[in-house]
Amino acid sequence: MPIEVRENFRVLDQKAFGAIAFEVMDKAFQVHNKLGRFFDEEAYQQELAHVLEPRAVMEAAITAIHDEFSKTYFIDLLVDQGAIFELKTVSHLTDAHRAQLISYLLMTGGRHGKLINFRPERVEHEFVNTTLTHADRIIFDVDDSAWDAPIEQASEIRRCVEAFLRDWGTGLDLQLYVDALTHFLGGEDRVVREIEAVSEGRCISHKKVHCAGTEAFFKITALTDKLESFESHACRFLQHINLKHFLWINVTLRTVTMKTLSK
């Protein structure tokens, strides 16, 4: 199986999840009133799990597997075997937090989850839902019309990316895809390098990039708009480093675009 969920997981409909979420939020408000808002995430996780036991499991593991590569994620709180809650202690919830929870839902096959933020004066909470299935996410087109295969490792990158996306599907955590590709290209020690950024002959900074061979680096994104702006800035970046090519992989639900930018 490409995704392994360690706990027995059941998919809940909206009504069932809503009933559990109502109970969990009641306990979350009690925990917030008791502890205040200045503890870290672990304190709220421990306390909320305690008041919900034995119904709550902390750090429920989800493992993505492809060939010999695997990466494990941990759900903050899994309640009644199917209700996923991610706990935060931040100034406000962001799209990154929503994307993280959606990724967990897609990996487990769940439909409904909830974010709970204990940092504000009043507990911030938000439902996150998806209707996408694994079958939906493995149906995508690959646009490699601007992909320069003769560049070292370009063909291998294309093959690897399509293979694990057909296995796991699109829409998951981008770092999963980056870590997998890094692994199949030889691992961090071989792939991740620190390069100089130069302006008018002066070194202005150092930056770590994921290299493909000796003359190119790669980046995986999930942009749905402002692609021209991204490409413009990427080209400017390329002019100030000593690598010749930028291998850009953009993953959206229905299309994986592979494009080579060169000096």
Buried (B, 14 or more C-beta within 10 A) or exposed (E): EBBEBBBEBEEBEEEBBBEBBEBBBEBBBEBBEEBEBEBEBEBBBEBBBEBBEEBBBBBBBBBBBBEEBEBEBEBBBBBBEBBBBBBBBBEEBEEEBBBBBBBBBBBBBBBBBBBBBBBBEEBBBBEBBBEBEBEBBBEBEBEBEEBBEEBBBBEBBBEBBBBBBBBBBBBBBBEBBBBBBBBBBEEEEEBEBEBEBBEEEEEEEEEEBBBBBEBBBBBBBBBEEEBEEBBEEBEEBBEBBEBBBBBBBBBBBEEBBBBBBBE
